Amino acid sequence: MYASPYEKPAQRRQASVVLQQEYEHEVAENIRATGLGLPVPFSEPELKVRKVDRKGGIDWYIYRERILNPHLYPFTQQAILDFPGRNIIIMEDNAPAHIHHYHNIPRERLGLNKLVWPVNSPDLNPIETIWTELKDKLRDQIGPRMTARDIRRVLEQVSLASPSPF
């Protein structure tokens, strides 16, 4: 799919084309529904935009295209089928890419539920405390200016000194 979360100029241009096509599709569907006397499927068609001055990384669009649509939504739908009667809920933290309002419409159309995550809540994922401890130990051994090479050296020393639990 993509080698990194960063986009090349051609990928950014393609994203703009996709968003324009989505908007035109919503408008056309509303016109068609109105002509047939049906309720409009898109109450407020909107040309979705991305932050112009972003510095790369994952934004709402990349998250939608690379995580939600190809992986999370199909996985969740399959889990609902595999475990009937269970309340399957999507859980995401409050990262800006996760909470963008553009994600609500497709998720609701698919009938998927999302856990409401309070702002500034403690992480429920136990791995987060391990990352904090790991960073503290690395900082103690290396100092505040860590490089990838320094981190790798320390981790290799630790892994050689202690047997693997696996």
C-alpha positions as CSV (number, residue, x, y, z in Angstrom):
1,M,0.0,0.0,0.0
2,Y,2.1,2.9,1.3
3,A,5.7,2.7,2.5
4,S,5.1,5.5,5.1
5,P,2.5,7.8,6.4
6,Y,4.0,10.6,4.4
7,E,2.6,11.3,1.0
8,K,4.3,12.1,-2.3
9,P,2.9,15.1,-4.3
10,A,1.1,12.8,-6.7
11,Q,-0.7,11.0,-3.8
12,R,-1.8,14.4,-2.3
13,R,-3.2,15.5,-5.7
14,Q,-5.0,12.1,-6.0
15,A,-6.5,12.7,-2.5
16,S,-7.9,16.0,-3.7
17,V,-9.4,14.4,-6.7
18,V,-11.0,11.7,-4.6
19,L,-12.5,14.2,-2.2
20,Q,-13.9,16.3,-5.1
21,Q,-15.5,13.1,-6.6
22,E,-17.0,12.2,-3.3
23,Y,-18.6,15.6,-3.0
24,E,-20.0,15.4,-6.6
25,H,-21.4,11.9,-5.8
26,E,-23.2,13.2,-2.7
27,V,-24.7,16.1,-4.6
28,A,-25.8,13.8,-7.5
29,E,-27.3,11.3,-5.1
30,N,-29.3,14.0,-3.4
31,I,-30.6,15.3,-6.8
32,R,-31.5,11.7,-7.8
33,A,-33.3,11.1,-4.5
34,T,-35.2,14.4,-4.7
35,G,-36.3,13.6,-8.3
36,L,-37.7,10.2,-7.1
37,G,-39.4,11.8,-4.1
38,L,-37.1,10.0,-1.7
39,P,-35.3,11.4,1.4
40,V,-31.9,12.8,0.5
41,P,-29.1,10.4,1.6
42,F,-26.6,13.2,2.4
43,S,-28.3,15.9,4.5
44,E,-25.4,18.4,4.0
45,P,-23.1,17.5,1.1
46,E,-19.7,19.0,2.0
47,L,-16.5,19.3,0.0
48,K,-14.2,17.7,2.6
49,V,-10.8,19.4,3.0
50,R,-7.5,18.5,4.5
51,K,-5.4,20.8,6.6
52,V,-3.2,22.8,4.2
53,D,-0.2,23.4,6.4
54,R,0.2,20.0,7.9
55,K,3.7,18.6,8.2
56,G,3.0,15.1,7.0
57,G,2.1,12.1,9.0
58,I,-1.3,10.7,9.4
59,D,-4.4,13.0,9.1
60,W,-8.1,12.0,8.9
61,Y,-7.9,11.2,5.2
62,I,-4.8,8.9,5.4
63,Y,-6.3,7.2,8.4
64,R,-9.6,6.7,6.5
65,E,-7.9,5.4,3.4
66,R,-5.2,3.2,5.0
67,I,-6.7,2.0,8.3
68,L,-10.5,2.5,8.5
69,N,-11.8,1.4,5.1
70,P,-9.4,-1.4,4.3
71,H,-8.8,-2.8,7.7
72,L,-10.8,-1.6,10.8
73,Y,-14.3,-1.5,9.3
74,P,-14.1,-4.9,7.5
75,F,-12.5,-6.4,10.7
76,T,-15.3,-5.0,12.9
77,Q,-18.0,-6.2,10.5
78,Q,-16.5,-9.7,10.5
79,A,-16.3,-9.7,14.3
80,I,-20.0,-8.8,14.4
81,L,-20.8,-11.8,12.1
82,D,-18.4,-14.2,14.0
83,F,-19.7,-13.3,17.5
84,P,-23.5,-12.7,17.1
85,G,-25.2,-11.2,20.2
86,R,-21.9,-9.6,21.4
87,N,-21.7,-5.8,21.6
88,I,-18.7,-5.1,19.3
89,I,-17.4,-1.6,19.7
90,I,-14.6,0.3,18.0
91,M,-12.1,1.8,20.5
92,E,-9.8,4.6,19.4
93,D,-8.1,7.2,21.5
94,N,-8.5,10.9,20.9
95,A,-5.8,11.4,18.3
96,P,-7.0,14.0,15.8
97,A,-7.0,11.5,12.9
98,H,-9.4,9.3,15.0
99,I,-11.9,11.8,16.1
100,H,-12.4,13.7,12.9
101,H,-16.1,14.3,12.3
102,Y,-15.9,13.0,8.7
103,H,-15.5,9.5,10.0
104,N,-19.0,9.5,11.7
105,I,-21.1,9.2,8.5
106,P,-19.6,6.0,7.0
107,R,-19.2,4.4,10.5
108,E,-22.9,5.1,11.2
109,R,-24.0,3.9,7.7
110,L,-22.2,0.6,8.4
111,G,-24.0,0.3,11.7
112,L,-20.7,0.3,13.7
113,N,-20.5,1.6,17.3
114,K,-17.6,3.6,18.7
115,L,-16.6,3.9,22.3
116,V,-16.8,7.5,23.5
117,W,-13.4,8.2,24.9
118,P,-13.2,11.1,27.4
119,V,-10.6,13.7,26.7
120,N,-7.5,13.4,28.9
121,S,-8.5,10.0,30.2
122,P,-5.9,7.6,31.3
123,D,-5.0,5.0,28.7
124,L,-6.8,1.7,29.0
125,N,-4.1,0.0,27.0
126,P,-1.6,-1.7,29.3
127,I,1.2,-1.4,26.7
128,E,1.3,2.4,27.2
129,T,2.7,2.0,30.7
130,I,5.4,-0.2,29.4
131,W,6.4,2.3,26.8
132,T,6.7,5.0,29.5
133,E,9.0,2.7,31.6
134,L,11.1,1.8,28.5
135,K,11.6,5.5,27.6
136,D,12.6,6.3,31.2
137,K,15.1,3.5,31.4
138,L,16.6,4.4,28.0
139,R,16.8,8.1,29.1
140,D,18.7,6.9,32.2
141,Q,21.2,5.0,30.2
142,I,21.6,7.2,27.2
143,G,20.6,10.7,28.3
144,P,18.0,13.0,26.8
145,R,19.5,13.1,23.3
146,M,18.7,9.6,22.1
147,T,19.5,8.4,18.6
148,A,18.1,5.3,17.0
149,R,21.6,3.8,17.0
150,D,21.9,4.4,20.8
151,I,18.5,2.9,21.5
152,R,19.2,-0.2,19.3
153,R,22.6,-0.7,21.1
154,V,21.0,-0.6,24.6
155,L,18.1,-2.9,23.5
156,E,20.5,-5.4,22.0
157,Q,22.5,-5.4,25.2
158,V,19.4,-6.0,27.3
159,S,18.1,-8.8,25.0
160,L,21.5,-10.6,25.1
161,A,21.7,-10.3,28.9
162,S,18.3,-11.8,29.6
163,P,16.7,-14.9,28.1
164,S,13.6,-14.4,26.0
165,P,10.3,-15.3,27.7
166,F,9.0,-16.7,24.4
